[in-house]
């Protein structure tokens, strides 16, 4: 079992930056692929970014590539999402998720992830 707690959301103006954190507890954090997803009102939850268990590879959706950066610190059991050049369309609840058992690559669909946090709201004003 893994518990995930997101933090760092808030209100920011367009063009601004935020860094989200996700603290994990429970099973060995370094054995999990970690991902970030988001869900806007009335929309499906969508993939944002993922990072392999070692941190050696990262994956991004086209909508955030070049603006967002995912990273992890296995010593601190934490994964981060640095978000720059934020746009109003980035407004959503952001969720971190953990995928267990993958030895290569990272999942990019919500069905591949085993554990989820409660989410943190990000609002970007125009």
Phi, psi and omega in degrees: 000141180230137174250134182236132180229116179272154174206167175104356178290171179165194180256131181217151177280156176304138183092348181277186184227152172215152172238121176266146175237152176223112180265132183247146174220159181114233182292167186304113185300321186292350179271359184255137161286140182240143180223160171240136175232166176216155179220118176270158180304130178077006182239163176287155174291132184235152178291140176244305184200158176212158180219139180291167185301328181273347187083005185282343180218144179230156183221143183222151170286157181298330185289341182241353183302132181090346180246326182252150177225125176261142177210168179214153175233100184292335177290334180255003181054043186224141172242146185237156171225105176273123184242117179244165178049049184295146181238157177305327180288354173277353179300125183182171166272127182257132182240138168261156185213153181237135179244124183258140170097356179277133181258346179210146179072196180207147178289147177236009175236150186295332182291343181277348186262142187262329184228147184226148170276181183273347177095154176222137185278132172240124179236125180247118181267149182269000000 
